[in-house]
Amino acid sequence: RWFAINKLNEILSEKTLNSDLFINSLTHRSASSNNNERLEFLGDAVLGLVIANHLYSSFKNDQEGILSRKRSHLVKKDTLFRIAKKLSLSDLINIGEGEKKSGGKNSSSILSDALDAIIGVVFLIDGYDAAKEFILKVYQEELENIPDDEELKDSKTKLQEFLQGKGFNLPKYETKEVLIEKDLHFETTCHVKELKIEEKGVGKNKRLSQQTAASKVLNNINK
């Protein structure tokens, strides 16, 4: 626990570290009604602004689409989770007993939300400039290693560009709701008429199911 505290001591003000809001930022809703959900909402918005501003200033030749893909990569849950692990937030997070039993201290969703919430606290207590400084500091490695644009394109975009390059029609996506082990999921079928390819993808939301289906079509094409 002190290892994690010391990491944050280096980059957060005493005012922030000693605040009730900081405690709330590390408290999951399973542990208390004084949790980090509202702070996560605010921190997510601040993070998006800081990252967008940084990318706009740093990549002056990038068009809007490329900047958007870079921003999406940097603010997505996976990236926040990697940073949260480096800050050892799992040692500090306060979760309910049920979440503990299911491994919640290492949950990507819980830890990424906690990092967003901490950003929200810094913004509320120390202001935008401090929040920006904190974000750029913890994001340093990620900002120095942004993948190139081709890597950042999602499967739907790659498939669309490939088909357009061949003069083919765009793929058709048909999505329906399905129950998997009593949980609602989405199943998408991706059709590419000219190539006579049809693949299915399943995900917890419509977008994920479509991306999975498109990825399978691309793999089929590459074969």
Secondary structure, 3 states (H helix, E strand, C coil): CHHHHHHHHCCCCHHHHCCHHHHHHCECCCCCCCCCHHHHHHHHHHHHHHHHHHHHHHCCCCCHHHHHHHHHHHHCHHHHHHHHHHCCHHHCCECCHHHHHCCHHHCHHHHHHHHHHHHHHHHHHHCHHHHHHHHHHHCHHHHHCCCCHHHHCCHHHHHHHHHHHCCCCCCEEEEEEEEECCEEEEEEEEEECCCCEEEEEEECCHHHHHHHHHHHHHHHHHC
